[in-house]
Amino acid sequence: MSVFAIILALLIEQWRPLADRKAYMALLARWANWLEAMFNAGESRHGTIAWALAAAPLVLGAAVAYHLLLWMPVFALAFNVLVLYLTLGFRQFSHYFTGIRSPFAARTWIARARCSEPGAANLPSIAARRR
């Protein structure tokens, strides 16, 4: 059922991507800043404690909610899909990737077009130009 929840969450993300995560991220940033202010004393165990305090309530809350919803498996699946939909957000990075990839793809296309022109075999190679 969890694989099915992942597939459903990814399909929903493709169909209707979550537009704005700024409010959600701002809340998490405030929580992380507070934890850092309270627990950052320069030792690694303080970071471990802060991480546990940040993650434990969310994980325990999700686990309790899931187990309460298990009496009706459809609700448990819907809860899994909702949590995955809110946390995956893999499309939020694809726009940056496309912005980086597109110029490279266009340049490659131009280079291929130049090589396929008539008389391209007579063009000097890059190694010959460097000499």
VMD Tcl script that builds the backbone (N, CA, C; Angstrom):
set m [mol new atoms 393]
animate dup $m
set s [atomselect $m all]
$s set {name element resname resid chain x y z} {
  {N N MET 1 A 0.815 -1.185 0.000}
  {CA C MET 1 A 0.000 0.000 0.000}
  {C C MET 1 A 0.865 1.259 0.000}
  {N N SER 2 A 2.069 1.216 0.570}
  {CA C SER 2 A 2.901 2.416 0.591}
  {C C SER 2 A 3.441 2.752 -0.793}
  {N N VAL 3 A 3.730 1.759 -1.614}
  {CA C VAL 3 A 4.164 2.041 -2.985}
  {C C VAL 3 A 3.022 2.702 -3.749}
  {N N PHE 4 A 1.815 2.218 -3.522}
  {CA C PHE 4 A 0.641 2.811 -4.146}
  {C C PHE 4 A 0.467 4.263 -3.698}
  {N N ALA 5 A 0.735 4.558 -2.423}
  {CA C ALA 5 A 0.640 5.926 -1.905}
  {C C ALA 5 A 1.688 6.822 -2.561}
  {N N ILE 6 A 2.888 6.315 -2.756}
  {CA C ILE 6 A 3.935 7.100 -3.415}
  {C C ILE 6 A 3.553 7.402 -4.854}
  {N N ILE 7 A 3.055 6.397 -5.551}
  {CA C ILE 7 A 2.651 6.606 -6.947}
  {C C ILE 7 A 1.519 7.612 -7.031}
  {N N LEU 8 A 0.530 7.493 -6.151}
  {CA C LEU 8 A -0.574 8.455 -6.144}
  {C C LEU 8 A -0.094 9.869 -5.836}
  {N N ALA 9 A 0.794 10.005 -4.857}
  {CA C ALA 9 A 1.303 11.332 -4.499}
  {C C ALA 9 A 2.076 11.954 -5.664}
  {N N LEU 10 A 2.870 11.158 -6.360}
  {CA C LEU 10 A 3.617 11.680 -7.502}
  {C C LEU 10 A 2.688 12.049 -8.654}
  {N N LEU 11 A 1.648 11.260 -8.872}
  {CA C LEU 11 A 0.679 11.597 -9.915}
  {C C LEU 11 A -0.065 12.889 -9.583}
  {N N ILE 12 A -0.458 13.043 -8.332}
  {CA C ILE 12 A -1.132 14.287 -7.929}
  {C C ILE 12 A -0.178 15.467 -8.060}
  {N N GLU 13 A 1.084 15.250 -7.715}
  {CA C GLU 13 A 2.089 16.321 -7.842}
  {C C GLU 13 A 2.251 16.734 -9.299}
  {N N GLN 14 A 2.193 15.788 -10.216}
  {CA C GLN 14 A 2.283 16.119 -11.635}
  {C C GLN 14 A 1.028 16.822 -12.126}
  {N N TRP 15 A -0.111 16.377 -11.639}
  {CA C TRP 15 A -1.382 16.942 -12.090}
  {C C TRP 15 A -1.620 18.319 -11.489}
  {N N ARG 16 A -1.396 18.457 -10.182}
  {CA C ARG 16 A -1.648 19.711 -9.490}
  {C C ARG 16 A -0.498 19.972 -8.518}
  {N N PRO 17 A 0.600 20.567 -9.013}
  {CA C PRO 17 A 1.737 20.807 -8.113}
  {C C PRO 17 A 1.381 21.823 -7.033}
  {N N LEU 18 A 1.931 21.617 -5.876}
  {CA C LEU 18 A 1.722 22.542 -4.762}
  {C C LEU 18 A 2.443 23.830 -5.096}
  {N N ALA 19 A 1.694 24.892 -5.276}
  {CA C ALA 19 A 2.236 26.133 -5.839}
  {C C ALA 19 A 3.197 26.834 -4.892}
  {N N ASP 20 A 2.787 27.048 -3.680}
  {CA C ASP 20 A 3.592 27.899 -2.807}
  {C C ASP 20 A 3.872 27.183 -1.499}
  {N N ARG 21 A 5.130 26.973 -1.236}
  {CA C ARG 21 A 5.551 26.324 0.002}
  {C C ARG 21 A 6.213 27.320 0.947}
  {N N LYS 22 A 6.103 28.613 0.641}
  {CA C LYS 22 A 6.819 29.614 1.433}
  {C C LYS 22 A 6.323 29.683 2.875}
  {N N ALA 23 A 5.018 29.618 3.088}
  {CA C ALA 23 A 4.489 29.684 4.451}
  {C C ALA 23 A 4.943 28.468 5.256}
  {N N TYR 24 A 4.884 27.311 4.627}
  {CA C TYR 24 A 5.310 26.070 5.262}
  {C C TYR 24 A 6.807 26.120 5.586}
  {N N MET 25 A 7.596 26.591 4.623}
  {CA C MET 25 A 9.040 26.674 4.831}
  {C C MET 25 A 9.406 27.739 5.865}
  {N N ALA 26 A 8.667 28.834 5.899}
  {CA C ALA 26 A 8.933 29.877 6.895}
  {C C ALA 26 A 8.684 29.352 8.301}
  {N N LEU 27 A 7.624 28.575 8.478}
  {CA C LEU 27 A 7.336 27.986 9.779}
  {C C LEU 27 A 8.451 27.026 10.202}
  {N N LEU 28 A 8.890 26.191 9.280}
  {CA C LEU 28 A 9.987 25.270 9.594}
  {C C LEU 28 A 11.296 26.008 9.858}
  {N N ALA 29 A 11.539 27.097 9.134}
  {CA C ALA 29 A 12.757 27.883 9.349}
  {C C ALA 29 A 12.749 28.525 10.736}
  {N N ARG 30 A 11.612 29.042 11.158}
  {CA C ARG 30 A 11.522 29.625 12.515}
  {C C ARG 30 A 11.773 28.558 13.571}
  {N N TRP 31 A 11.191 27.383 13.367}
  {CA C TRP 31 A 11.386 26.269 14.305}
  {C C TRP 31 A 12.855 25.868 14.359}
  {N N ALA 32 A 13.500 25.771 13.199}
  {CA C ALA 32 A 14.922 25.397 13.148}
  {C C ALA 32 A 15.800 26.477 13.782}
  {N N ASN 33 A 15.481 27.741 13.533}
  {CA C ASN 33 A 16.261 28.833 14.141}
  {C C ASN 33 A 16.125 28.826 15.658}
  {N N TRP 34 A 14.930 28.556 16.161}
  {CA C TRP 34 A 14.742 28.492 17.608}
  {C C TRP 34 A 15.542 27.339 18.197}
  {N N LEU 35 A 15.483 26.177 17.540}
  {CA C LEU 35 A 16.256 25.028 18.022}
  {C C LEU 35 A 17.747 25.316 18.004}
  {N N GLU 36 A 18.214 25.989 16.964}
  {CA C GLU 36 A 19.636 26.324 16.898}
  {C C GLU 36 A 20.026 27.279 18.014}
  {N N ALA 37 A 19.190 28.263 18.289}
  {CA C ALA 37 A 19.486 29.217 19.350}
  {C C ALA 37 A 19.508 28.543 20.721}
  {N N MET 38 A 18.638 27.565 20.913}
  {CA C MET 38 A 18.547 26.904 22.214}
  {C C MET 38 A 19.602 25.815 22.421}
  {N N PHE 39 A 20.000 25.142 21.349}
  {CA C PHE 39 A 20.817 23.945 21.512}
  {C C PHE 39 A 22.196 24.006 20.855}
  {N N ASN 40 A 22.548 25.086 20.206}
  {CA C ASN 40 A 23.841 25.147 19.541}
  {C C ASN 40 A 24.896 25.655 20.506}
  {N N ALA 41 A 25.616 24.732 21.103}
  {CA C ALA 41 A 26.709 25.069 21.995}
  {C C ALA 41 A 28.036 24.589 21.424}
  {N N GLY 42 A 28.036 24.171 20.173}
  {CA C GLY 42 A 29.274 23.819 19.509}
  {C C GLY 42 A 29.650 22.350 19.558}
  {N N GLU 43 A 28.870 21.528 20.197}
  {CA C GLU 43 A 29.182 20.097 20.256}
  {C C GLU 43 A 28.194 19.315 19.408}
  {N N SER 44 A 28.660 18.203 18.861}
  {CA C SER 44 A 27.806 17.433 17.957}
  {C C SER 44 A 26.607 16.825 18.675}
  {N N ARG 45 A 26.757 16.485 19.940}
  {CA C ARG 45 A 25.606 15.893 20.646}
  {C C ARG 45 A 24.471 16.899 20.798}
  {N N HIS 46 A 24.794 18.191 20.841}
  {CA C HIS 46 A 23.743 19.207 20.903}
  {C C HIS 46 A 22.952 19.239 19.593}
  {N N GLY 47 A 23.648 19.051 18.482}
  {CA C GLY 47 A 22.954 18.968 17.192}
  {C C GLY 47 A 22.072 17.743 17.110}
  {N N THR 48 A 22.542 16.636 17.676}
  {CA C THR 48 A 21.743 15.414 17.688}
  {C C THR 48 A 20.480 15.604 18.511}
  {N N ILE 49 A 20.611 16.242 19.656}
  {CA C ILE 49 A 19.448 16.503 20.509}
  {C C ILE 49 A 18.467 17.433 19.801}
  {N N ALA 50 A 18.980 18.490 19.169}
  {CA C ALA 50 A 18.105 19.428 18.463}
  {C C ALA 50 A 17.394 18.741 17.302}
  {N N TRP 51 A 18.114 17.896 16.563}
  {CA C TRP 51 A 17.480 17.178 15.456}
  {C C TRP 51 A 16.382 16.257 15.972}
  {N N ALA 52 A 16.662 15.552 17.067}
  {CA C ALA 52 A 15.653 14.652 17.635}
  {C C ALA 52 A 14.435 15.437 18.100}
  {N N LEU 53 A 14.642 16.590 18.701}
  {CA C LEU 53 A 13.510 17.410 19.140}
  {C C LEU 53 A 12.733 17.987 17.967}
  {N N ALA 54 A 13.402 18.204 16.847}
  {CA C ALA 54 A 12.713 18.732 15.672}
  {C C ALA 54 A 11.933 17.636 14.957}
  {N N ALA 55 A 12.521 16.462 14.831}
  {CA C ALA 55 A 11.904 15.397 14.046}
  {C C ALA 55 A 10.918 14.556 14.843}
  {N N ALA 56 A 11.185 14.319 16.107}
  {CA C ALA 56 A 10.367 13.398 16.900}
  {C C ALA 56 A 8.888 13.797 16.975}
  {N N PRO 57 A 8.550 15.059 17.253}
  {CA C PRO 57 A 7.117 15.379 17.315}
  {C C PRO 57 A 6.393 15.163 15.987}
  {N N LEU 58 A 7.049 15.477 14.886}
  {CA C LEU 58 A 6.421 15.295 13.583}
  {C C LEU 58 A 6.239 13.818 13.257}
  {N N VAL 59 A 7.262 13.033 13.527}
  {CA C VAL 59 A 7.193 11.598 13.239}
  {C C VAL 59 A 6.177 10.918 14.152}
  {N N LEU 60 A 6.209 11.257 15.418}
  {CA C LEU 60 A 5.252 10.649 16.351}
  {C C LEU 60 A 3.821 11.067 16.023}
  {N N GLY 61 A 3.623 12.322 15.668}
  {CA C GLY 61 A 2.285 12.788 15.291}
  {C C GLY 61 A 1.764 12.072 14.061}
  {N N ALA 62 A 2.619 11.915 13.061}
  {CA C ALA 62 A 2.212 11.206 11.850}
  {C C ALA 62 A 1.941 9.739 12.143}
  {N N ALA 63 A 2.753 9.111 12.977}
  {CA C ALA 63 A 2.552 7.696 13.311}
  {C C ALA 63 A 1.248 7.494 14.078}
  {N N VAL 64 A 0.972 8.365 15.029}
  {CA C VAL 64 A -0.274 8.248 15.792}
  {C C VAL 64 A -1.479 8.460 14.878}
  {N N ALA 65 A -1.416 9.487 14.033}
  {CA C ALA 65 A -2.523 9.748 13.115}
  {C C ALA 65 A -2.740 8.562 12.171}
  {N N TYR 66 A -1.668 8.004 11.666}
  {CA C TYR 66 A -1.788 6.854 10.760}
  {C C TYR 66 A -2.424 5.665 11.465}
  {N N HIS 67 A -1.970 5.378 12.672}
  {CA C HIS 67 A -2.513 4.222 13.389}
  {C C HIS 67 A -3.960 4.448 13.817}
  {N N LEU 68 A -4.343 5.689 14.088}
  {CA C LEU 68 A -5.743 5.971 14.383}
  {C C LEU 68 A -6.617 5.801 13.143}
  {N N LEU 69 A -6.038 6.053 11.982}
  {CA C LEU 69 A -6.793 5.932 10.737}
  {C C LEU 69 A -6.798 4.509 10.176}
  {N N LEU 70 A -6.064 3.612 10.767}
  {CA C LEU 70 A -6.000 2.239 10.255}
  {C C LEU 70 A -7.322 1.480 10.349}
  {N N TRP 71 A -8.239 1.956 11.154}
  {CA C TRP 71 A -9.540 1.281 11.243}
  {C C TRP 71 A -10.270 1.336 9.900}
  {N N MET 72 A -9.887 2.324 9.074}
  {CA C MET 72 A -10.429 2.413 7.720}
  {C C MET 72 A -9.241 2.593 6.784}
  {N N PRO 73 A -8.785 1.539 6.120}
  {CA C PRO 73 A -7.565 1.606 5.316}
  {C C PRO 73 A -7.567 2.691 4.233}
  {N N VAL 74 A -8.728 3.047 3.729}
  {CA C VAL 74 A -8.789 4.099 2.708}
  {C C VAL 74 A -8.353 5.427 3.309}
  {N N PHE 75 A -8.737 5.693 4.570}
  {CA C PHE 75 A -8.330 6.928 5.231}
  {C C PHE 75 A -6.826 6.927 5.513}
  {N N ALA 76 A -6.304 5.770 5.885}
  {CA C ALA 76 A -4.862 5.660 6.125}
  {C C ALA 76 A -4.089 5.904 4.832}
  {N N LEU 77 A -4.584 5.356 3.731}
  {CA C LEU 77 A -3.940 5.593 2.434}
  {C C LEU 77 A -4.020 7.069 2.059}
  {N N ALA 78 A -5.176 7.677 2.268}
  {CA C ALA 78 A -5.328 9.109 1.967}
  {C C ALA 78 A -4.378 9.948 2.818}
  {N N PHE 79 A -4.207 9.575 4.075}
  {CA C PHE 79 A -3.271 10.292 4.942}
  {C C PHE 79 A -1.837 10.137 4.430}
  {N N ASN 80 A -1.460 8.924 4.026}
  {CA C ASN 80 A -0.126 8.697 3.461}
  {C C ASN 80 A 0.089 9.550 2.214}
  {N N VAL 81 A -0.896 9.575 1.336}
  {CA C VAL 81 A -0.782 10.355 0.103}
  {C C VAL 81 A -0.659 11.835 0.434}
  {N N LEU 82 A -1.448 12.325 1.383}
  {CA C LEU 82 A -1.387 13.735 1.774}
  {C C LEU 82 A -0.019 14.108 2.330}
  {N N VAL 83 A 0.500 13.286 3.224}
  {CA C VAL 83 A 1.818 13.573 3.812}
  {C C VAL 83 A 2.903 13.547 2.738}
  {N N LEU 84 A 2.848 12.567 1.862}
  {CA C LEU 84 A 3.838 12.495 0.790}
  {C C LEU 84 A 3.703 13.669 -0.174}
  {N N TYR 85 A 2.489 14.050 -0.491}
  {CA C TYR 85 A 2.253 15.176 -1.393}
  {C C TYR 85 A 2.815 16.469 -0.804}
  {N N LEU 86 A 2.637 16.653 0.495}
  {CA C LEU 86 A 3.132 17.870 1.136}
  {C C LEU 86 A 4.636 17.875 1.328}
  {N N THR 87 A 5.235 16.709 1.445}
  {CA C THR 87 A 6.666 16.661 1.740}
  {C C THR 87 A 7.553 16.370 0.542}
  {N N LEU 88 A 7.054 15.663 -0.464}
  {CA C LEU 88 A 7.904 15.334 -1.613}
  {C C LEU 88 A 8.283 16.581 -2.395}
  {N N GLY 89 A 7.332 17.178 -3.037}
  {CA C GLY 89 A 7.558 18.408 -3.773}
  {C C GLY 89 A 8.725 18.359 -4.736}
  {N N PHE 90 A 8.846 17.285 -5.491}
  {CA C PHE 90 A 10.022 17.158 -6.334}
  {C C PHE 90 A 9.974 18.101 -7.521}
  {N N ARG 91 A 8.817 18.649 -7.857}
  {CA C ARG 91 A 8.727 19.588 -8.973}
  {C C ARG 91 A 9.275 20.959 -8.616}
  {N N GLN 92 A 9.447 21.240 -7.337}
  {CA C GLN 92 A 9.956 22.552 -6.963}
  {C C GLN 92 A 11.395 22.761 -7.438}
  {N N PHE 93 A 12.117 21.683 -7.709}
  {CA C PHE 93 A 13.485 21.809 -8.179}
  {C C PHE 93 A 13.621 21.624 -9.682}
  {N N SER 94 A 12.600 21.118 -10.327}
  {CA C SER 94 A 12.719 20.829 -11.757}
  {C C SER 94 A 12.844 22.090 -12.599}
  {N N HIS 95 A 12.275 23.202 -12.147}
  {CA C HIS 95 A 12.380 24.441 -12.911}
  {C C HIS 95 A 13.826 24.935 -12.959}
  {N N TYR 96 A 14.534 24.799 -11.842}
  {CA C TYR 96 A 15.941 25.191 -11.820}
  {C C TYR 96 A 16.761 24.291 -12.729}
  {N N PHE 97 A 16.464 22.998 -12.688}
  {CA C PHE 97 A 17.169 22.055 -13.547}
  {C C PHE 97 A 16.944 22.388 -15.019}
  {N N THR 98 A 15.704 22.694 -15.384}
  {CA C THR 98 A 15.392 23.026 -16.766}
  {C C THR 98 A 16.122 24.296 -17.193}
  {N N GLY 99 A 16.195 25.274 -16.307}
  {CA C GLY 99 A 16.910 26.502 -16.614}
  {C C GLY 99 A 18.396 26.287 -16.846}
  {N N ILE 100 A 18.971 25.322 -16.182}
  {CA C ILE 100 A 20.389 25.018 -16.368}
  {C C ILE 100 A 20.599 24.145 -17.606}
  {N N ARG 101 A 19.710 23.177 -17.804}
  {CA C ARG 101 A 19.863 22.231 -18.888}
  {C C ARG 101 A 19.600 22.838 -20.260}
  {N N SER 102 A 18.644 23.725 -20.354}
  {CA C SER 102 A 18.231 24.261 -21.657}
  {C C SER 102 A 19.359 24.916 -22.439}
  {N N PRO 103 A 20.163 25.795 -21.854}
  {CA C PRO 103 A 21.254 26.379 -22.643}
  {C C PRO 103 A 22.249 25.343 -23.149}
  {N N PHE 104 A 22.521 24.336 -22.320}
  {CA C PHE 104 A 23.440 23.294 -22.773}
  {C C PHE 104 A 22.841 22.510 -23.932}
  {N N ALA 105 A 21.581 22.217 -23.828}
  {CA C ALA 105 A 20.919 21.478 -24.902}
  {C C ALA 105 A 20.890 22.307 -26.183}
  {N N ALA 106 A 20.646 23.592 -26.071}
  {CA C ALA 106 A 20.611 24.453 -27.252}
  {C C ALA 106 A 21.993 24.547 -27.894}
  {N N ARG 107 A 23.014 24.647 -27.090}
  {CA C ARG 107 A 24.373 24.750 -27.628}
  {C C ARG 107 A 24.768 23.454 -28.337}
  {N N THR 108 A 24.400 22.338 -27.767}
  {CA C THR 108 A 24.681 21.061 -28.400}
  {C C THR 108 A 23.962 20.970 -29.737}
  {N N TRP 109 A 22.744 21.449 -29.783}
  {CA C TRP 109 A 21.977 21.422 -31.015}
  {C C TRP 109 A 22.646 22.289 -32.080}
  {N N ILE 110 A 23.161 23.459 -31.686}
  {CA C ILE 110 A 23.840 24.349 -32.638}
  {C C ILE 110 A 25.107 23.683 -33.164}
  {N N ALA 111 A 25.867 23.044 -32.284}
  {CA C ALA 111 A 27.098 22.369 -32.716}
  {C C ALA 111 A 26.789 21.240 -33.691}
  {N N ARG 112 A 25.733 20.502 -33.428}
  {CA C ARG 112 A 25.363 19.423 -34.346}
  {C C ARG 112 A 24.916 19.979 -35.687}
  {N N ALA 113 A 24.215 21.098 -35.680}
  {CA C ALA 113 A 23.747 21.703 -36.927}
  {C C ALA 113 A 24.931 22.185 -37.758}
  {N N ARG 114 A 25.943 22.717 -37.110}
  {CA C ARG 114 A 27.122 23.192 -37.844}
  {C C ARG 114 A 27.867 22.034 -38.487}
  {N N CYS 115 A 27.945 20.916 -37.775}
  {CA C CYS 115 A 28.670 19.765 -38.308}
  {C C CYS 115 A 27.924 19.094 -39.456}
  {N N SER 116 A 26.618 19.269 -39.510}
  {CA C SER 116 A 25.850 18.625 -40.571}
  {C C SER 116 A 25.726 19.502 -41.817}
  {N N GLU 117 A 26.300 20.714 -41.787}
  {CA C GLU 117 A 26.253 21.587 -42.959}
  {C C GLU 117 A 27.120 21.012 -44.069}
  {N N PRO 118 A 26.796 21.333 -45.318}
  {CA C PRO 118 A 27.661 20.886 -46.423}
  {C C PRO 118 A 29.054 21.484 -46.272}
  {N N GLY 119 A 30.050 20.688 -46.461}
  {CA C GLY 119 A 31.428 21.156 -46.331}
  {C C GLY 119 A 31.931 21.143 -44.905}
  {N N ALA 120 A 31.164 20.569 -43.970}
  {CA C ALA 120 A 31.586 20.549 -42.571}
  {C C ALA 120 A 32.813 19.679 -42.373}
  {N N ALA 121 A 33.023 18.730 -43.228}
  {CA C ALA 121 A 34.199 17.870 -43.097}
  {C C ALA 121 A 35.474 18.653 -43.340}
  {N N ASN 122 A 35.391 19.782 -44.043}
  {CA C ASN 122 A 36.570 20.590 -44.312}
  {C C ASN 122 A 36.900 21.560 -43.191}
  {N N LEU 123 A 36.024 21.648 -42.158}
  {CA C LEU 123 A 36.288 22.560 -41.052}
  {C C LEU 123 A 37.459 22.047 -40.219}
  {N N PRO 124 A 38.353 22.929 -39.781}
  {CA C PRO 124 A 39.471 22.464 -38.948}
  {C C PRO 124 A 38.982 21.988 -37.581}
  {N N SER 125 A 39.653 21.036 -37.040}
  {CA C SER 125 A 39.265 20.505 -35.742}
  {C C SER 125 A 39.701 21.446 -34.625}
  {N N ILE 126 A 39.165 21.256 -33.448}
  {CA C ILE 126 A 39.524 22.091 -32.299}
  {C C ILE 126 A 40.980 21.897 -31.935}
  {N N ALA 127 A 41.486 20.681 -32.012}
  {CA C ALA 127 A 42.880 20.417 -31.698}
  {C C ALA 127 A 43.815 21.153 -32.644}
  {N N ALA 128 A 43.420 21.239 -33.903}
  {CA C ALA 128 A 44.257 21.945 -34.873}
  {C C ALA 128 A 44.271 23.439 -34.595}
  {N N ARG 129 A 43.173 23.985 -34.098}
  {CA C ARG 129 A 43.109 25.418 -33.790}
  {C C ARG 129 A 43.985 25.790 -32.604}
  {N N ARG 130 A 44.185 24.871 -31.671}
  {CA C ARG 130 A 44.944 25.177 -30.457}
  {C C ARG 130 A 46.436 25.233 -30.739}
  {N N ARG 131 A 46.901 24.691 -31.827}
  {CA C ARG 131 A 48.342 24.636 -32.094}
  {C C ARG 131 A 48.891 25.947 -32.482}
}
mol reanalyze $m
mol bondsrecalc $m
mol representation Tube
mol addrep $m
